[in-house]
Amino acid sequence: MHDVMTLQDSQNRLKEWSDIWQLQISTTKCVNMNLLKSRSVCSPFTVGDDTLPVQTAVKDLGMTVNCSLKYSKHVDSIVGRARQRVGLLFKCFVTRHADSLIRAFKVYIRPILEYASNIWSPIQIGLNDKLESVQRRFTKRIPGFESLSYSERLSLLNLESLELCRLLLI
């Protein structure tokens, strides 16, 4: 309970400081998220007259994190966006030349899958498989590579697995 009071006191002092310096706090962008193991009553916090809403997941700087500090919603989101771009790539690009498609993949799709991955890099195998499925499907759609295994496609296309790329970034 002491920590709750200390945090609320800090928020009150922040509000006072912002009023003195005439800097408005956008409370619509603020939330209250309980990160404690016990999911008991979450104390309401206020900034000025505004009570902060309680949420179980928050998106900040393009990354979604839940109250268990897991990034599964984030991975689902970026996998969905990356799959849409893969579809657009094959729909919009006339060429089916492997080098051109790989270059487009690296420029337009891979950054989605790698953005801030040193922070959210998954340790769960299921999340790694979801991420890898984007590249796996993409390489399988390249003409002449449909019947090869994923590792063979990566080798022939001179690509690394997404997991290896994330490990090299860390």
Secondary structure in CASP SS format (residue, H / E / C, confidence):
PFRMAT SS
TARGET T0000
AUTHOR 0000-0000-0000
METHOD secondary structure of the structure
MODEL  1
M C 1.00
H H 1.00
D H 1.00
V H 1.00
M H 1.00
T H 1.00
L H 1.00
Q H 1.00
D H 1.00
S H 1.00
Q H 1.00
N H 1.00
R H 1.00
L H 1.00
K H 1.00
E H 1.00
W H 1.00
S H 1.00
D H 1.00
I H 1.00
W C 1.00
Q C 1.00
L C 1.00
Q C 1.00
I C 1.00
S C 1.00
T H 1.00
T H 1.00
K H 1.00
C C 1.00
V C 1.00
N E 1.00
M C 1.00
N C 1.00
L C 1.00
L C 1.00
K C 1.00
S C 1.00
R C 1.00
S C 1.00
V C 1.00
C C 1.00
S C 1.00
P C 1.00
F C 1.00
T E 1.00
V E 1.00
G C 1.00
D C 1.00
D E 1.00
T E 1.00
L C 1.00
P C 1.00
V E 1.00
Q C 1.00
T C 1.00
A E 1.00
V E 1.00
K E 1.00
D E 1.00
L C 1.00
G C 1.00
M E 1.00
T E 1.00
V E 1.00
N E 1.00
C C 1.00
S C 1.00
L C 1.00
K C 1.00
Y C 1.00
S H 1.00
K H 1.00
H H 1.00
V H 1.00
D H 1.00
S H 1.00
I H 1.00
V H 1.00
G H 1.00
R H 1.00
A H 1.00
R H 1.00
Q H 1.00
R H 1.00
V H 1.00
G H 1.00
L H 1.00
L H 1.00
F H 1.00
K H 1.00
C H 1.00
F C 1.00
V C 1.00
T C 1.00
R C 1.00
H C 1.00
A H 1.00
D H 1.00
S H 1.00
L H 1.00
I H 1.00
R H 1.00
A H 1.00
F H 1.00
K H 1.00
V H 1.00
Y H 1.00
I H 1.00
R H 1.00
P H 1.00
I H 1.00
L H 1.00
E H 1.00
Y C 1.00
A C 1.00
S H 1.00
N H 1.00
I H 1.00
W H 1.00
S C 1.00
P C 1.00
I C 1.00
Q C 1.00
I H 1.00
G H 1.00
L H 1.00
N H 1.00
D H 1.00
K H 1.00
L H 1.00
E H 1.00
S H 1.00
V H 1.00
Q H 1.00
R H 1.00
R H 1.00
F H 1.00
T H 1.00
K H 1.00
R H 1.00
I C 1.00
P C 1.00
G C 1.00
F C 1.00
E C 1.00
S C 1.00
L C 1.00
S C 1.00
Y H 1.00
S H 1.00
E H 1.00
R H 1.00
L H 1.00
S H 1.00
L H 1.00
L H 1.00
N C 1.00
L C 1.00
E C 1.00
S C 1.00
L H 1.00
E H 1.00
L H 1.00
C H 1.00
R H 1.00
L H 1.00
L H 1.00
L H 1.00
I C 1.00
END
